[in-house]
């Protein structure tokens, strides 16, 4: 059997490992539009800042492909998929046949329609090549503008600042990171970045770019009328799954490539995993653009391509951790509820636990010490009542206090949450 994997990130490498756990003989081919070995995007901002080198980015050891007997087509972009013919077509016209196909081709940056962002000194931030280009240009400019208000925008603003560039962040909303944190914690992130030199321009849009006589960027013009010095622009307004690869085929798509809990698509012998997949698990159908999800779905897809029968039991919780200038911010689960329990420290550290009307833990935010994020995520996943964990807000909160609560227990009447 010939297994072909499009992509070479965490979903792809996890799938390779899962295949080889039970199938030592099938041929595995990995097709990657990028050259080189698999790397994690998690440290790309550190690479821009100069605090992490390429070795730090590596997902696997140098001999990973040899040990797992994987044929790699590096630097070979896939132009299209032809499921009826069981083959993929590369940009140069080469075709690769498959018996089982995994689409683990990730996501790409959203490109704003306006203003015109073509020309020099405009960058996007997704790949190692992007990060290298940004780092190289940062050496020659004094001012940079970052467009966006999410994770990518915050990380690149920090990286540019650490590289010695004055970074200005343009956000169209009042609160940054609005899909990740509640307004209180989002404002704490903004205040922290501001203290470290990042400038914020909120509730406005980028409407134009000014260039000098040589065509290099000189200023960004905002809808507020302000002109911000700008020698380079980094766009970080969002990501979208790479579904163009299956355009015109029978592979069903919505925002991402639609799959079931086994990571099977609508077409036999075709699977999808990682950022490109929109999985229907337990009646919830969504894209989940986080590293742990890429690994988990890649492993499920790989096992099933090798003849297994595995499924994702549930979507992984939306856990996001952002560390900027040495300070960490974490959010997991639903950040809303009938009751909010909190503990604050003089240092500025914060614990916020969100509970519903029945007193069941639904989500948490941590600022400063985020080491117990996984424990709080476990409480939310298991539907634990706040009254069952007396030390819920304690700095010494540990798993032993929750180990007896293996599942949600029905209650005729819940103790009030105060």
N, C-alpha and C positions, 0 to 999 in steps of 0.2 A: 504493500500500500504506500502511496505517495501523499504525504501531508505537506501542504504549502501554507506558510504563514506570511501574511502581508503586514509588515511592521517589525520593529526591533526594539521595542520598549519593554516596560515591566509586564504587560499582558502577554507579549510574545515570548519572553524568556520564561515566564511562569508556565506557559503552555508547553514549551519544549520540555521542561522538567517533568510535568505531569504526564506527558506522552511516554517519556523514557522510564518512568516508574513501573509501567506495565508492558511497554512495547519496545523491546530493544532492537527490533529489526526493520521497522518501517523507515522509509526514506523521509527525512525532514528537510525542507527547503525554506529558508527565511529570506524574504525579499524586502530590502530597505532602501528608501530613497536617499538616505544619508549614508556616508561612508563610515567605516570604523565600527568599534564594538558598541554594544548597548550601553546607554548611560541613563541616569536619572535626571529629570528636569528639576528636581527638588532643590539642587544646589547651584543652579545656573546663575542666580543673582549673586551668590558668593563668588562665582567665577568672574563675573563682571567687576565686582569690588576688588578682586585680586587676593581674596582670602581663601580661595579653594582652587586647586589646579585640576587638570583634566583627569588625573588619577582618582581624585576625590569623587568624580562624577560616575565612575564605572559601576555598572550594575553587577557585573560578573567578572570572574578572573579571565585572564587572557586566553586560557585554554578551554573555555566553556564550550565553544562550538565544536572543537576537536573531540573533547571528551564525550559530548552528546551526539557526535557524528551528524552535525548539521552542515548542510551546504548553504553558503551565504551568497546572495546576490547583493553586494553593497553598492550604493550609489545608483541603484536601478529603480527608478520610479515606475509604479504601476499606472498605466493609462486607463485600463478598464478591466472588468471581469465579465466573462462569458459563461454563466452557469450552465447553459444548455450544452455547451461543449466541454465543460469541466476544465476550463483553462483561464489563465490570466494573461493579459497582454501588457507588455512593458512599453515604456515611452519610445523605445527604439524599434518597436515592432516585434521583438522577440516574444514568443509565447511559451508559457510554462503550464504543463498539464498537472492536474491534481485528482486525487480520489476524495480527499477531505481538505477543505479550505477554511482557514481562520482569518478573518478580517480584524486586525488589531492595529489599524492605521491611525488611531488617535484623533486629535482635534487640531484645528488651526485657528489663528487669531481672526477675530471679526474685523473687517475693514470698513470703516465708516464711509458712507456714500458722499458726504460733504464734510469739509471742503476738499478740494483736490489735494491729495497727499502724495502725489507722484513727485519724483525728483530726488535729489541728493539729501542726505542728512535725516531721512525719515526711516525709522526702524520699528520692527515688530519683535516680540520677545517670546519665542517658543522653543527654538532649537539651539544646539550648541553653536551652529553657524551664526545665528542671530546674536547670541551672547558675545561671540568673538568680535563681530562687527561693531556692536555697541561699545565694547571695551576699547577697541582700537580707536574709535572716533572720540570717546571720552577723553583720551589723552590730549586732544587738540582743541577742546572747547572749554569755555568758562561757564556757560549757562545751558541748561537743558529743560525742556518741558515734557512732562509725562501726562498723557491723556488717559484718564480712567479713574475709577474709584474702588476697584476690587483688589484681590490679593496680588495679582501681577503688578499692578501700578504701585502698590506700597513697597513691594520687594525691590523693584527697579529704582524707585526713588531713593531708597536706602542705599542701594548699591552705587548709584551715581554719586551720592553725597560722600560715601566712603572713598570713592575714587577721586575726590577733590573737585567735583562739579557742583555748582549751585543748582538744585533741582526745584522746579515749580510744578505742582500737581494741579491739573484742571479737572474738576468734577462737576457734573451737571446737577447734582443733588446736594441737599443740605448736609446729609450724613454720609460719610464714606462707608464702605464695607457693609452696606445696608442689607445685603443678602446673607451676611455671615454673623454679624453681631447686632445687638440691640443698640439704640442710640447712645446709651450711657457708655458702653464699652467702646463703641466706634469713636466717640468723642475723646476717650482716653487714648486711643491709638493716634488720633490726630494731634492731640496735645504733646504726646511723646515724640512724634516725628517733628513737630514744630520746634521743640526744644533742641533738636539735633540739626536744625537748619533747613528743613524742608518747608517751602512756601506753598500755601493752599489758596486756590482760587475756586470757590464753590458757587453753585447755582448759576453756572454759565457754561457756554459751549465754545469750542474753537470754531471760528468763522473764516479765518484766513491765515495764510503764512506769508511773511515778507522775506524776500531774498535780496542779497546784495548784487552788485553788477556782475559778479562772478558766478552767480547762481546758488551760492551757499545760503543757508537759513540765517536770518538775523533777528526775527521777531515773530511771536505768535499773537494774533489779534483775536480777542475774546468778544463774546456777545455783550459783555458788560461795557465794552468800549476800551478796555485796558489793552495795552501793548506790553507783552512780556518778553524780555530778552531771551533769545532762543538760538543756540548754535546747533542743536539737534533735538529731534522730537521722537519720543518713544511712545507708541500706541499700545495701550493695554486695556481695551474696553470690553474684552470678553473673548470667549472661545466657542467654537462650534464644531461638532463632530464632522469628520471627513467622509461624508456620505456620497460625494460626487463619484467615487470609484464604482458605485453600483447604479448610477443613473441609467435609466432605460432598460433595466433588467427586472426580473420578477422578485428581486430581494426587496421586501417591504421596508419602508422608512417613514419616520415622522421627523422628530428633531434629530434622532440618531437612527442606526440600523436596528430595527425591531427584533427582539429575541424573546424566547421563553426563559424560564429559570435554569434550563440546561445550556443556555447560550446558543441555542439553535435558531437560525433565521427562518424565514418563510420558505426557503428553498432547501431541498435535501442536500446534505453533505457540505453546507455552508454555515459556518459559525461566526459569531462576532464577540469581541470582548474588549474591555478597557473603555477608554473615553468615547469610542465610536458607537458603543452599544447602548441601546435603550431597552432595558430588560423589564419584562413583566414578571414580577415576583410577588406572590401573595396578593395579586390584584392591584398592585402599585406599579405603574409603568413609568420609568424615568431614566434619564442619563445621570451618571454619578461620576463627576470628573475629579476623582481623588485617587492617589497612588494605591492605597490598600484595596480599593475596588478593582483596579486594573489587575493586581496580582491575584485576587480571589476569583474574578471571572475568567482570567486566563487559565488558572488551574482547572476550573470546572470544564471549560471548553477543551483543554488539552486531554483531560481524562476521558471525556466523551468521544473525542475524535479517535482515541485509541481503543474504543469499544466499551467504555464504562457507562455508568448510568448515574451520574452525579448531578445535583442541582444546587442552586443557591437557595438556602433556607429562607433568607430575608435579605433585603437591601442592607448594606452596611450603614451604620449611623453616620449622619453628616457631621463628622468630627473635623474641625479645622483648627490648625495651630499656626499662628503667625508670630515669628520672633524677629523683632526689629531693634537694632542698636542694643542688643543684649537683654531686651525685655520681651516676655512671652505673653500671648493672648490666645485663649482657647475657647471654642464654642462647640457644643455637641447637643444634638436633639432639637426639640422645639423650644424656642426662646419666648414663650408666652405661657400664661397660666393664671389660674384664679389666685394663686398665692406665690409670692417670691420671697424666699428665705435668703439672707445675705450675711456675710461677715466681711468687714473691712479691717485693714491693718494700717498702722501709721506709715508704713512703707509705701502705701498705695496699692498693696495686693488686695485682691477682691475675689470672693466666692459668691456666686449667685445661683441658687437652685430654683428652678421653675416647676411648680406642681399644679395639677389640674384640680377641678372642684372636688374630686374624691381623695385628694392628697397624694396622688401617684406622681412620682418623679417623671418629668417629661424632657427636661433639658438642663444644661448648666453652662455658665460662663466662668472662666478663671482668668485672672490677671496676675502676673508675677510667677508664682509657683504653679505650674500646670502638670506636675508629675502624677497627680491623682485623676487626671482626665479620664483614663480608661476605667477607673472604678466608678466614676459618676456615669459614664456611658453605659456600663453594665447595669446600674440601677434603673436607668431609663429604659433600656432594652427589656428588662425583666418586669417592668411595671411595679417597682417596689414603693411601698408607702413610706412617706417621710418619718412617720412615727416609729417605723421598724428599725430605723438607724439613728440611735440617740446621738451619735457623734458626727452627724451628717456634715456640719459646718466646721468641725474641729480641724486644726492644723495637723493632728495626728490620725485623722480618719484613715482606716485601712480596710483591706479586703476581709479580714476576720470578722468585722462587724456586719458584713453582708452575706457571709458564706452560707448561712442558714436559710436565706431567702432565694430559693431556686426558681420560684415562679410566682406569678401574681396570684394572690388568694382572694376570693370574693369576700366582701364584707357587707353585712346588713346595715351597719352604720359606721362611718369612719370618724376617727378622732379628729377634732378640728385642728387645722394648720395655723399656727400663729407665728 
